[in-house]
Amino acid sequence: MVEYSVVVTAPSGLHTRPCAQLCNFVKNYSGKIEIIRGNKSANLKSMFKVMSMGIKNGMEVMIRVEGDNEEEMAQSVIAFIRNIKD
């Protein structure tokens, strides 16, 4: 298991479109991927659970990945989050 912290820089945070894109990006990964903010966590493959967290611009979240190639997958997810422009 690996965990990394990342600050959401998308101007509108993880609203519907970027959240859907992020969830689609990770859905084919066979391992477990979670996004954590404070005491809340959600499966990153579940768009509705991620959206219910209300993640906004400037918030710090933790990405936790378990499974094959977890380091590579974690870095890919972090890069994806950092590059959300919408």
BELNORQUI-V378835 format. One record per backbone hydrogen bond with DSSP energy under -0.5 kcal/mol. NH is the residue of the N-H (numbers start at 1). CO is the residue of the C=O. E is the energy in kcal/mol with one decimal. If there is no record, write none. Layout:
# BELNORQUI-V378835
nh->[NH/NH]
co->[CO/CO]
e->[E/E]
This chain:
# BELNORQUI-V378835
nh->[2/4/6/8/9/13/14/15/19/20/21/22/23/24/25/26/27/29/32/34/35/36/37/40/42/44/46/47/50/51/52/53/54/58/59/61/62/63/64/64/65/66/70/73/74/75/76/77/78/79/80/81/82/83/84]
co->[65/63/61/59/7/10/55/13/15/16/17/18/19/20/21/22/23/26/66/64/42/62/40/37/35/33/43/45/46/47/48/50/51/8/56/6/36/4/34/62/2/32/67/69/70/71/72/73/74/75/76/77/78/79/81]
e->[-2.3/-2.2/-2.7/-2.8/-0.5/-2.0/-2.3/-1.4/-2.4/-2.5/-2.3/-2.5/-2.6/-2.4/-1.9/-1.6/-1.2/-1.9/-2.3/-2.8/-2.4/-2.7/-2.5/-2.1/-2.0/-2.7/-2.1/-0.7/-2.3/-2.7/-1.8/-1.3/-1.6/-3.5/-1.9/-3.0/-2.8/-3.3/-2.4/-0.5/-2.5/-2.7/-1.1/-2.5/-2.7/-2.2/-2.0/-2.5/-2.5/-2.3/-2.2/-2.6/-2.5/-1.4/-1.1]
